[in-house]
Amino acid sequence: MQWTDSGLILSVRKHGENSVIIHAFSREKGRYAGLVRGGVGRRLRGILQPGNEVELTWRSRLADQLGAFTVEARKSRASLLFDTPDALAGGSSALALLDIVLPEREAHATLYEATLLLFDALAEAPDIWPLLLARWELGLLGEIGYGLDFSACAATGATSGLVYVSPKSGRAVSREAGAPYHDKLLPLPGFLRTRTLDDDAVEEVSPTDILNGLALTGYFIEKFIGEHHPGVHLSARGRMMATLKRRFAPEMREKSPENDLS
């Protein structure tokens, strides 16, 4: 059994004296594990950094065995994030989520392409990647069969004024229908409902919108993990959220009503 494909390194753990076991996210094969002989050596250690884009060849005598990888570098994405702590936290969170929630050996080519775009933004677009991360997490939920429905109000069928999400059903709720229960509903920022965003729409997204969006996707990601992977904790995502809250705190204080003297 053998295949070759491009992929992203998700995680690495030592195995024996000189080898490592990696989890990789392949474009056509999905999340795959394999042994890399000599993976602790100087040449491979830099290639096998989580987040790096690589060329993978997997071999095994039988399809259901662990198998072994040979790995060649394609793009050193991890090094592009080392000097930017918040982007590094965002990338680490995304990789950890993929490693936890994706089923093994199931292709998710669309999600793979979206992940490459996210990592491009993490390296090159510091003002935009938090917004894209929330949209990426929403797409991730859809890929694992936990998609949310923002098409119409769950209570009335209205298609406008959708500003909440039901934590039970994952469906949108209108402002009018949700008003009596607003403290029990999740805020739905507009940028998550829009299929595409132009530059003007991106400019209108506030830090509060982004944090609300990530709180929304995070709620359902945690719900999925609680049901399918009980006992697993989203430590990397927690660090990412704490980093973004610190980053956005000054801007949010400036825009708070208490500081509006007009």
N, C-alpha and C positions, 0 to 999 in steps of 0.2 A: 504494500500500500504506500502510495506517495502522492503528494501534491505540492505545488508551489503557488504562493500568493503574497500580496503585500499585506501588511498589518501594523498594528500599534502594540507596543509592549504595555501590558496592564500591570503586571506585578512579577516579582522575582524572589525566589527563596532558595537558599543554599541546599544542596543535596550531596552529601558525601564530602570528600576532600576538595575536589576540583570542579564539580558540576553544579548546575542550578536547574530548577524547574521553573519555567516561565508560563504565565498565562498571557496569551496574545489575542487581540481582536482582529480577525482576518476579514478582508472585504467579502470574499465569497464563501468562506467556511465558518464564519462566526467566531465565538470564543473557544479557543483551543488551548490545551495544556501540552507541554512536551519537555523533555530533558534536553539541556544544552551541555554537552561535554566540554570541559575547559571553560565554562562560563565565568569562573572567578578570575581568570587570567586577565592580564592588562589589556590585550587587544579587544576582548569581548566585553569587558566590564563597562567600558564607555558606551558601547552599542546597546547593551541591555538595560538602559535606563528607562524606567516607566515614562511613557509619553513619546518615545522615539518611534519613528516610522521606519520599518525594516522590510526586507525581502525574506520570506520564510519558506523553507522547504521542510516538510514533515514526512517522516518515514516510520513505518512499523510493519512487522510481519503480519499482524492481525489488526483489523479496523478498531476493535474495542480496547486495544492496549494503549498505554500512555504514549508511546512513540517518542521519537527524538527529533529535535529541530536542528537545522543549520540556519544561521542567521547572517545576513549581510545588511549593512547600513544603507538606508535610502535618504532619510532626512533627520538630522539631530534636533528634534523639536524640544526635548527636555532642556537642553542648554540655553535655549532662547528665553526660558522662563526663570532661570535661576536668580537673576538680578531684580526680579519684580515679585515681591512676596505675595501680593494679592493675586496676581495672575497664576503664580505657582500653586497657591491654595485652590484656585478655581480648577486648574488642570488636574490636580491631585484628587479633587472631589469627583470630577467626571470619570477619571480612570477607575476609582474605587467603586463608583456606582455600576459601571459596565461590568466590572469583575464580580460584583455581588448579584446583580439582577438578571444578567443575560443567561439564558440556558446554554449549556454546552453544545457545540457543534450544530448550531442553527444559524443560517445566514441572515444577516441584517444589513444588506448593502447600502440602503438609503441612510440608515443610522450611521454607518461607517463614514459615508461622505459628509454627513452633517457634523460628525466628530472632527474630521479634518478641518472643516471650515471653522469650527469652534476654536481649535488649536491655532489656526492662523490668526484669528481675532485675539486670542490670549496674548500672542506674541506681538501683534502689530496694531491693535485697536483698543487701548486701555480704557477708553470712555464707553465703548460699546459692548465689550465682551460680557459684562454682568447681565445685560438685557438678553444677549444671545444665549447665555447659559440657561436662563429661565425658559426660553423657548426650546432649547435643546432638551431640557428635562421634561418638558411637556411632550415632545416627540418621543422621548425614551419611554414614557408611560404608555403611549400608543403602541409602540413596538412590542411591549411585553404584555399587551392585551388588557391594559388598565387605562385606556383612553378616556378623557373627559369630554363632555358634550356641552359646547357653548353655543349651539345653534339656535336655541329657543328656551324661554323660561319653562322650567319644570312644572310650575304651578299654573300658568296662564297660557302658555304657548306663544307669548309675545317675543318678537325678535329684536326689539330695541330696548334700551335702558337696562341692559344686562350688566349688573355690577356686583353680583354675589355668586358664589358656588355653594351648593349643598355638600357638606362633608360626608353625608350618607350616600348620596347617589352620584356625586361627581358631575351633576348637571347645573347649568346656569340658572340663576333666579333674578328676576327683574327688581329694580329699585322699589317699585310699588308693592309687589308681592312679598318682598323680603323685609320691608321696613319693620313689621312687628317682631321679627326674629333676627334682626341684623347682628346682634351680639352672638348668635349661634352659627352664623354663616361666615364663609371665607371671602374676603375681598377679591374681586376679579378685575385686575387692571386691563385697560383696553388693549395694550400691546400684545397680550396673549390671545386675544380674539381675532386679531387681524392676520390674514394669511401672509401678506407681504408688508414690509415697512419701508417707506422712502425716507430720505434724509430729514424732511420736515417732521415726520411722525416720530422718528428717533429722538429729535431734539425736544419733543414735548414730553418724553418719558422722564419722570422724576425719580430720584432715589427711593422715595416712598413706594412708587409704583413697582420698581425693581424688587425691593425687599418683600412687598406683598406678593409679587409673582413667584418669588422663590419660596415664600412661606406656603403658598398654595401648592406648588408642585412638590415641595418637601413633605407636606402633610400626606399626600397620596403615595409618594415613594415610601415613606415610613409605614403607611398602612399596608402596602404591598409586601414589604419586607417582613412586617409582623406576621402576616398570613403565610408567607412562603419560606421565610428564613428566620424563624424566631430565635432571638438571642443575639442576632447580628446588630452591631451598632455602627451608625454612620459617623464615625469619628472625623474623617476627612471632610465631610460635608459640614459638620459642626464648626470646624476650624475655618472653613471658607466663609460661612455665614458671619462668624465673629469678626473676621477680617474685613468683610464688606461693611458691616455695621460701624466699625471704627472709621473706615474710609469715608463713609457718607455722613457721619455724625456732624461735622462742622457745617456742611451744606444744609442739612436738615434743620439745624438750629437756626441758621440764618433765615430760612423760609418759614419758620414756625410763626403762628399768629402772635405769639408773645413779643416777637421782635419786629412786628409790622407797625411802624409808627405813623403811617400815612393816614 
